[in-house]
Amino acid sequence: MILNAAHLKKSFVGETVIDDASFFLNEHDKAAIVGPNGAGKSTLLNLLTGELPRDEGEVTLKKGCTLGYLHQDNTLDSELTIEEELTKVIQPILDLEAELSLMQREMKHAEGAALEKLLAAYTEAEHRYELMDGYAARSRVTGIIRGLGFSEADATRPLSSLSGGQKTRVFLGKLLLEQPDLILLDEPTNHLDLESIEWLETYLMNYAGAVLIVSHDRFFLDRIVNKIFDLNHGKVTSYDGNYTQFTEKKEALAEAAARAYENQQAEIKHQEAVIQKLRAFNREKSIKRAESREKLLDKVERLDNPYEAKKDMALYFTPDEVSGNDVLSVEHLGKAFGDNVLFSDLNFSLKRGEHVAIMGGNGTGKTTLLKIINGLLPPDSGTVTLGTKVFCSYYDQEHQVLHPEKTLFEELQDTWPDMTNTEVRNMLAAFLFTGDDVFKRIKDLSGGERGRVSLAKLMLSHANFLLLDEPTNHLDMESKEILERAIRAFPGTVLYVSHDRYFINRTAT
């Protein structure tokens, strides 16, 4: 066992986020913490590292265990280049390399006892060098730079010139080079393109130490993890297996819990009916029997109602009109920004009912293509033609179609003025915004909450052609699954950009 967490508890301003959480990791485990947005997954990681003080409970690490931690917002401030920053990690190896080189030169001129002493020292140093995997150290740095999506030219760029996401990638590279016994990763795939994610998967699958990941990338988790810690309502439940196996087990448990609840409710109603009948006889003997049954019924430990605990978005897409068979035709399309040519002579078409994913590396022009189709950007060349009776609705990953100063209520009512106040409230409630939530301003919402508002507007549009840019970003896993079901059931046409391979496998035709 490399890590043991026992009875962890953490509250913020009276609200308990982690409540009596206990779990453990073995030395070669690859595990994931999953749960809805706001469940406290990052908080739990911070409790494990000691970055947040625990209200109660203990975290025990194996003696001598080294630990590395990638936050969601790691930054590196330095004038060093990417290569120089990563090379710092292998500096002890490079120092030993210089020492070996010096001894080699000295041995050329040494004799007798001095030479024997040098040879003994050299043999010992060379053994240490081999244990540190010194011969592969430089190629590891190069491999990690390439694996994380940096080009040869990028390697000489100073860190100060990088974006926040690029700096996070460099931090991840340093962590992998350090090779700690236990790595904690909070959303490691957030700033990676598909090629880099696949490289990281392979790296972690073959990693000798233990790994604990918080991630919404279900395909990534399916490939890597052998254990799931499900964090819900402050409690942690452990499951063996990958993400898909976890969902199957959890669904089976939920069905069993529902059956047990229904059976118990039926038995309670039966006992109450018997008690009522015994009391109706109004005889001393029957009243005593009724009281005896009541006492037994009071002692029954009531099961929680599983239907009350589960609140999901109510998402479904219903087009007002059926489009023609030819939905979209793109011919000879080209777009460049300055000298950066994103695409040229691009040709494709979509038929009614097709659900199509656009895939490609970061910066290849996927979002730009969607914006041109939606009329938000002009093309440099070529044409975009929509078919007859085609009505588009656009989901923007930056949620720029939302108005930051408006409340949720205003956002819907101003777009659909024919909706009554009750209808607006009911629609927002269907997307888990109840009570005073409806008066929150868009600018004060989390990424996941903005995603839900955008999905509500998408649903209300009743369009027959949906254009979606990274629709699963910021959504928790339950919300992603609801969106998947809605798209699979949608009779209209969908064109979307996504890096979410699990989502693509489930929705793209």
N, C-alpha and C positions, 0 to 999 in steps of 0.2 A: 504494500500500500504506500502510495507516494503522498496522498492528501486525504485528510479526514476532516469533514465539517460536521460539528455536532451541536444541535439545538440553537442555530443562529437566529437572532431576532434583531430587526432594525425598524425603527419608526421615525417619521418626519412629521413634526407639528401634530402629534397625536394620531397620525394615520400609520397603521402598521403595514409595512411593505413586505418584509420578510418575517415569517412567523414560525418559529420552531423548525427550521430547515436542517435536515441531516442527510448527508450522502458521502460517498468516498470514491476515490480514483485509485486504480492500481497503476503500476509503473509504466505499462505500455498501452494503457487505455487511450482511446480517442473518443472524447465525449462532447456532447452539445447541451447547452442550456436553451430550452425553447419555452415560449409562452407569449401571451398577447402583448401588444405595445403597452408600456406603462406597468407591466407586471413586476419589474424590478430586476431584470436580468443583469444590466450593467452595475446596479447597486450590489448585487450578489458577488460579482467579480471583484468589486472594490472592497467588499468585506473580506474576501479570501486573501487579498494582497495586503490588507491592513491600511489601504488608502482611506477607507472610511472606518471609524470606530464602531465596534459591535455593541449593541445594547446588552445582548446576552449571547452565550455560546462560545465555542472554542474552534479554532482552526489549527490543525496539527500537520506540519510538513515532515517528511522523512528527513532524518538527520543528514546534513550536508547537501540537501536538495537545492539546486539553483533554479531560479524562477524568472521567466521573461513575460512581459505584459504589454500587449498592443491595445491602447485605448482607441476610441473612435476619432479622437482629435489629437493624436500625437503630432508634435511639430519639432523640427530641428532648426535651430538658428545658428548658422555657421557660414563662413566664407569659403569653406572647403568645397571641393567638387564632390559629386556623388561617389566617384571612385575612391577619393581620398577619405571620405567619411566612412565608407564600408571597410576600407583597408585598415583603418584604426583598430577594428575588431581583431584582425590577425597580427597586430603589431608584435605581441610576444613571440609569435612564430617567426616573424621577420627578424627580430632581434637575435633569436636562437640561430637562424640561418646565417646572419652576419658573424656570429660567434664561431660557428662551424667553419666558415670560410677563412676566418683569421687563423684558426688552429691548423687548417690545411696548409696555409702559407708558412706557419711557424715550423711545422713538421718537416718541411723541405730542408731546413737548416739545422734541425736538432739531431742530437746523437745520444746513444747510451741511455742512462737513467732518465734524462730530460725527455728523450723521445718516447720512452715507455710511459712516462707520466702523462705526456700529451696524448698518446694513443688511448690510454685508459679514460682520460677526460673526454676525448672525442667520441669514443664508443658509447659512453654514458649519455652525452649530449645528443648523439644521433638517435639513440633509443627514445629519448624524450621527444625528439623531433618527429619520429615515426608515430609515437602514441598520439601526438597532437595533429596527425594527418597533414604534416607540413608540406609534403610533396604536392598535395592537391589544393593547398590553401588559396593560391592565386587564381586557379581555375574555378574554385568555389565562388570567389568574389565575382568573376566575370559571368559565371552561370547565373548567379542571383540577379545581377544587373539586367541581363537579357531576359531572364524568366519573369521578372516583374515589369516587363514591357518598356524598358529604356533602350534606346538605340546606342550604337557605339559613340555617336556624337554627343548624346545626352550625358554619357559618363564623365565628360570633362566640364559639365555645367556646374556653376556654384549653387549650393543649396538655396541661397538667398533669391535666386531667379525662379525657383520652382513654385508651383501652386500648392495649396494645402494638401490636396489629394496626392500629389507627387511626393511631398515630404513624408506623408504617411507611408507610402510605398518604400521609401528609403529606410524609414524606421523599422518596417517589417523585415526588410533585407538585413539590417543589423541584428535583429532578433534571431533570425534564422541562422546567421553566421555564428552567433554566440553559442548556439546549440545548448540551451538550458535543459535541465531534466524535465521541467514542466513549463509548457507555453500556454498562456491565457490569451485568447484572441477575441476582441470585440468587433464584430462586423468586418472581418479581414478582406472580404471581397468587394467592399463598397467602392473603392477607387481603381478596380482592376477591370480590364477588358476580358473577353471570353478566353483568349489564348493564355493570358496571365493567370486566370482563375484555374484553368486546366493544369497549368504548370504547378501552381500552388497545391492543388489536390494531390498530384503525384508526389510532390515533395513531402507533404504531411502524411500521406499513406505509408511512405517509406521511412518516416522519422522515427528514430530509436526511442525518444522520450515520450512522455505523456502530453496530451493536448486537450485543452478545454476551450470550446468555441461557443460564442454567441453569434448566430447568423440566421438570416431569413432565407438564405439560399438553400432550398430543400434538396436540389440535385447534388450540390456540394456536400451537404451533410450525408446524403445517401451513400456517396462514394467513400467517405472518410470514417464516419463514427461507428462505434460498436456499442455505444451506451447513450441514452437520452435522459436528461434531468428536466422534467416538466414542471415549470414554475407557474402556479396558478393560485390566486387568492393567498399569496404568501407562503404556500406549502410547496414542498418539492417531492415529486414522485419519481422514482427511478425505474427505467425500462431498459432491458438489454435489447440490442439490435440497432439498425439504422433508422432513418426518419420514417420511411414507408412502413417498416415493421412496427414502429411506435404508433403510427396513426391507426394501423389495423388493430393493434392490441387495445389502444385507447377506445376505439369505436366499439369493440367487443365488450369492454368493461362498462362503457356508457349504456349499451343495450341491456347488459345484465343488471345494472343499477336501476334502469327504468323499469324492467320487469319486476325486480324485487320491490320497488316502491309501489308499483301498481298492485302487486299481490298483497302487500301489507295493507294498502288502503282498502282493498276489497275485504280483507279479514277484519279490519277495524270496523268497517260499515256493517259487516255481518254480526260482529259482537255487539255493536250498539243497537242493532235491530232486536237481537235476542234480549238484551238488557231492558229495552223499552217494552217488549212483550211481557217479560217477567214482572215488571213494575205494574203493567196494566191489569194483571191478575189481582193485584192489591191484597195479597195474602202475606202473612208474616214470613212463611217459608220461602215464597217466591221472591219477596223483597230482599231477604237475606242472600239468596242465590244471586240476585241482581247486583247487590253491593259487593259480593265476593268477586264476581266477574269484572266489575268496575275497577276494583283494586288491582286485579291482574292486568287489566287494560292500561291502567295508569303507569304500570311498571314497564310496559313495552317501550323500548328505545326507538323513537320515531326516526325513520330514514328521511334524509333531506329530499326535497322535491327536485329531481334533476332538471325538470323543465323550467323551473324558476331561475336556476343558476345560469342557464345558457341563454345569452342574448346575442343574436347575430343580426348583421345587416340584412335587410330584405331587398335584394337586388335582382332585378330582371329587366331585360331590354325587350320592348314591344314596339316595333315600327308601326306608324300610322298608315303607311302605304307600302305596297310591294313595288320595288324598283324594276326597271327593265333588266333583261338578262345580261347586257353589257353594262357594267358598273363604272369601270375606269379604264381609260387608255392613255398611256404615257409614251410619247414618241420623241426620240432624239433629244432627250432632256439633258441640259448641261448647266452647271453652276460652279462658280469659282469666287473666292474672296481674295482679291489681289492676285498674287502668284500661286495661291493655294487652290488648285483645281480639285474640287471634291468628286465630281463625276461628269462624264461627257458621253453623249450619244446613248443615253439610258432608255431602254424600251421594255415595257411590260404591260400586261392588261389583267383586269380582274373581272370575274363573272359573279353573278348574284349567288350568295350563300357561301362563297369562299372565305376562309379565315386564314390570313396570310401574315407570316412573321418576316420582318426585315432584320437581318442579322449582319454584323460586321464589327470591326475594331473601333475603338474610340477615335473620333475625329474623321470618320469616313463619310459623314454627311447624312446619316440616317434621319436625325431630327430635321435637318434642312429640307430633305425630301418630303417629309410629312407636311412641313410648313408651306412648301410650294404647292402641294396637292390641295391643301386647305385654303390657298389664296393669301396666306400671310406674308409670303416672300415671292418676288418675281423670279422666274428662271432667266438665265442668260441666253439660253437657246432651247428650242423644242416646244412641245405643247402638252398640256394636261386637259383631257376631255372627260367630263362626267356624262354618264348615260341618262336616259330619260327617267324621270321621277326619282332621281337619286338625291337624297337629303343627308348631308354630312353632319356629324357632331364630332368635336375634337377634344381629346383629353391631353392636356399639356403637362409634362412632367414637372415643370417649374410652377404650375398652377397660376400662370400669368393671366389666365382668363377669369380668375377670381379678383374681386376688388378689395384690397387690404383694409380699407377704412370702413367697409360695410359690415353689419352684423350678419350672422348666418341667416336670420329671418329675412333681412333686407335683400341679401344675395339671391334668394329664391323668389321673393315676392316681386322684386323689381324686374326680374327676368320673365316671370309668369304672373302678370298683374291680375289675371282672371281667377287665380287660386284664392280661396278664402283663407282667413287666418288659421282656421282649424285644419284645412288641407295642408298648409305650409308646415304647421306644427307636426301633423301626422307623418308627413314626408321626412322631416328632420328626425323624428323619433324612430322611423324605420332605419335610419342610418346612425342610431345610437346617440342622438343629441336630444336630451329631454330637459324639462324645467327651464332654469335660467341659462342653460347652455346655448339656447337659441339666440341669446343677446350678446354672445361673445363676438369680438371682432375677428375677421379673417386673419389679420396680422398677428393675433395672439394665439392662433392655433398651432399645434404640432404638425409635422409633415404628414403623419398618418391621418390626423383629423382633416387636414386640407384635402387629402386624397379622397376621404369619404364624402366631403362636400362636392368635389368634382364629379365623383361617381353618381351622386344624387342628381346633379344637373344633367349628366349624360343620360341617365335613365328618363328624366323628364322630357328630354328633347324628342323622344320617339322617332329618332332618325333611323334610316335603314342602311346607312354606311357609317361605321365607327372608325375613326382614326385615333389611335392610342399611342402615346409616347411614354414608354416605361411605366405602364399602369400599375405594376406591382411594387414599384419603389415606395418605401415608407409604410406599406400595408403589412400588418402582422399575418401570420400563417393562416389563421382562420379566415381573415378577409380575402386573402389570395384565393383560397379554395372556393369561397362564395363567388368571387369574380370569375373563376374558371368555369363553374357550373353555369353562370349566367351567359357567358360567351358561347359555351357548347350548345346551350339551348336556343341561342339567338338565330332566327331564320335569315337575318340580313347578312351583310358583308362586313368583314373586319380586316383592317390593315394596321398592324402595330409594330412598334420597335420594342425589343426586349432583350436583356441579357439573361433572363430567368429561364434556364433550360427546362426545368420541371414544368413551368407554366407553358412554354412552347410545346413540349411533348404532349401536354394535356389539351391544347386548344388549337394548334395550327393544323390546317388541312394541306 
